[in-house]
Amino acid sequence: MAIDHTGIGVRDVAVSAKFYDAALGALGLRRIVQLPKEGAADAIGYGADFPTFWIDRFIRTDRNIIWPSPQAAAARSMLSTKRR
C-alpha cells in the first residue's frame, strides 16, 4: 500500500502557510489547492504536480479533534467508502 498524501493540523492556516510556502518552496513544492478557493483557507495542499502535503485548521477539545472544514464530511464519507 502506497501513501498518497500526508499533512499536519495547524492553529492558524494563514500564519502557517507563510512558513510552509517558504520551507516547501525550497524543496520544489508549491501550493496546488486551497480550500475553500475564496477567502480564508481551512486547508492548503502542497506538491509538485498534485497535493501530497496538507496543512489543515483544527480545533482541539478535551475529547477529540474537530475538523471544522466543510470538506471534512466529504473526506470522511470517501474514506469510509474505500474502507468497506
Secondary structure, 3 states (H helix, E strand, C coil): CCCCCEEEEECCHHHHHHHHHHHHHCCCCEEEEEECCCCCCCEEEEECCCCCEEEEECEECCCCEECCCCHHHHHHHHHHHHHC
